[in-house]
């Protein structure tokens, strides 16, 4: 397709030549495919009503500290609307309560949330800390590094990565972070001063 575009052909000319399908047929097939995909996401009217009722009950169970029953409700909600962030957030929190205390299940939901984040690294940091606490330092390093890549200016993420590298015996990684952290601290402080003075 790129070669045909490079030759100056229009989109209407490129599609039939490259994939043997007209652009209109491609679009119609794509829309049908999208509708099929979205149909499993739980946003139809009936599922939405069911979701709203279940969510209301699940939130009430959390407020009344009936965490085990709340987990059951939120797990049912995840099944009917797997693409929604809220059930994953609630389940991650519930699995981390002292009453439930199943960090491995919390990690599953946190990973779902982290996988769709482009700018917010809080889920990756939480996963890294959970793996660190479980002494799974390989996965802790992986998610601490993901947190740094997601937000390179997050001092907390760099400090977490340095800590995990040190615990894992990754001397080169820890040394790199120990060089980065003071530079980042200076940059943050300089930024604060600039904002305070309005420069």
C-alpha positions, 0 to 999 in steps of 0.5 A: 500500500505504501508503495502505491501511495508513493506512486501518487495513487489515491486511496480509492485506487490503492485498496483494490490493487493492494488487497483486492477489495474496494474501499467501500467493501473494506469499510463495511467489513471493518464496521461489521468487525467492530460491531462484533468486537464491541458486542462482547464489551457489555455496553448494550442497553440490557447489559448496561441496566444489569451493570448499573444494578450490580454496581450499586449493590457492589458499592453498598457491600464495600461501604458496609465492609462486606468485602467477600460478597463485594468481591463476588459482585465485582467479579460478576460485573467484570464478566459482563463488562470486561473493558470497564476500568472501575470493576478492575480498580475495585477488585484490585483494592478489595483483594488488597484488603486485610480481610481478603489479602490475595495480592496475586489476584490484585495484580491480575486486575492491576495489570489489566489497568496498567496495560491501557495506560499511556501516561499514568504509571500508578498501576505499574508502580503498585504492581512493582511494589507488590512483586517486591513485597512477594520477593518476585524481584524479576517482575518487580524490576519489569514493572518498576521500569515500566513505571519509569518509561511511562513517566520518566519525570516521576521521582518516586518511580525512579526511587522505586526502580533503584530500590528494586534493582538494589534488592535484586543485586542489579548493580548496573541498574542501581548505579544508573538510577543513583546517577539519574535521581539527583539530576531529576531532583535538581530539575524538579526543584528548579521547575518549582522555583520557576513556577513560584517566581512566574518565570 
